[in-house]
Amino acid sequence: MIDSVLYVVYFSIISLLIFLFLRQRGSYFKSVQMFFILAFVSFAVVIFCDFIKNHVIQESWVVYYTTAGGITAVLVTAGSVERTARVLYQKGNNIDQKHSSTLNLLSLFFKGYAAVLFVITWTLIPWSPELVTMLWGGVVYAPVYEPWFLGILAVFLGFVAVYPCGLFMLSSLRSKEKVVSRALAWTGASWIGTGFSLIFFNVYVRLLGYEMIEIGYVLNMFFFTGIAYHFKKATILEELFEMPRQVLQVKEGEHIVVFYSSNVDKMKIFANYINEGLQRNDRVVYAFPDEEGTVVRLKLKEMGINVEKHEKDGSLFLTGLSGAYLSNGRFDKQKIIEFWRNFKEESKRKGFKHERDLFDLGNLSFLDGDEEEYLDYLREANSQIMDKYLTELRAINVGKINPKIAEEFKFLTTKSMDLLEHTNSFSKQLGLTHQQLGGRNLLLEIDPASNYENLIQDFALEAAANIEPITVFTTKGSAAYSALSKKENVRFFLLTQLVSAPQPNSVQEVILLPSNNTSLLLDALDKTLRAYPYSNQNIIFDSLSTLVLSVGFEKTYNFVRYALDLLSSKKTTALFLFSPSAHDSKVASGLRSLFNDQLAYDKNGLEIVKLYGSEDVNVNVGLEREVRR
């Protein structure tokens, strides 16, 4: 019974690993992804053959077919490993013609040796079925090999360890990126371990009259799991996205006031702020107008926050403004200060990293005209409660409050933000609202001599005003980088030929990417989108012209096609820059064919070329204008 359960575990693990490999959109190993999968599938056939022989049909004649089938599957596995090692070695090293010829000869010899083994296996039948004792009791027929065939197998195993697995090790030593180096070393060592465990448990132990293959397969599952783990980590981007960055840049110990109006989607902003705190092991307090209690909980759940779980473990404290500030229906400054001081101490005792407070004061109506008393409370609270452990965000609906009161709030805080300004600074130039801009993938054809960076700044300003993250793929010397490098809500992927795999830069929020690897570009894009699944995001890719010159039109076209597939969400707005004057008409028309929304920017400013789905804003569907070239 135990051995049957083990086989279920083996097949489950291999199936899961294959699924994880298929899910990887891009990595250092992208070019050989399917060979890894083929190796796992063929090894599953090896296990399946032994399962049939030992647990389904225990007859001597079955030994012939299962043994021949198992050896064939092992040869397929070895061939997949050889192909993987050779491709990765050539990918990571500058191979001259002489070196390449040597590799080709080794590969040809390897395949020839495997072919000879295949023929011998199916024609000479170099084994005999004999009864052996199983690890879990009982006896079964198992193949016991001829001595001469054992020698051939041993030579083949040694060749595998020296040639394809040796290539993994050499690639590891020459790789500049530590994560990739570890992945290559582990992969080589794992396949060596797999080969030796196979020949030991499936061949030599049987000579002693025992069947202990299940132990070998346990070791193999360990090796395979390690290969899959390192395959995933070798993108390096996984580590960079383990902790989502802050969208609303609130620093440790800051006290910020945010102004909004009734037409601003405040819950999107507040949910991001709350979620960031929960993911950073902060204790989060959210006080809101009493009448919004039901809506608040529903909205937080829609944004992906498990309200019940976090309330139960104390990491999220939700309360109406009356519960946060009023005692017996009146505002008592000293009692409130004492309450929140004790609350902060409790948060420290419970082990929370920080306390993060969000007070949505609405239009201040809960104060019943006692705004001045509340401001006095803030003055005292700043000196008695505020420290680096406590971060506070106060939000005020400025629609119906006295402007002087709003100025007082600004004076009492370390920073203020006005969500009314720039909320449509880019979209209004297209005759759209910010909501209507969401989900569009825009091709912006630029004249490098123009001041097109002004339009990019408007795009970033609108994202910042709506508290949305923005990610820019560009080069360090570009106009886009110069225009946006000091913006707080911007993450940069700088494309360069100086790295062969992604790596963080010394500057915060900057990641270096190889400019000639579209798989890694897609991987970075995919992980960017998944970092904030419940938040609108904004992407700038600068520029498609650079990519065409780096990898060619065909790869650029496929990259854009796959990227647009990833971006097919109403939560993402993307701006792709392209300089048509740098290419012939076929390249330009090919890239234009991928975009429904097209803009142009030259010395005369912005012009809409084609804009779809804008019926409600007085822009005709499919409106096309002649582009000034």
Summary of the structure (lengths in Angstrom):
residues: 629
radius of gyration: 31.7
end to end distance: 75.2
largest distance: 98.9
contacts: 2018
relative contact order: 0.08
helix: 56%
strand: 17%
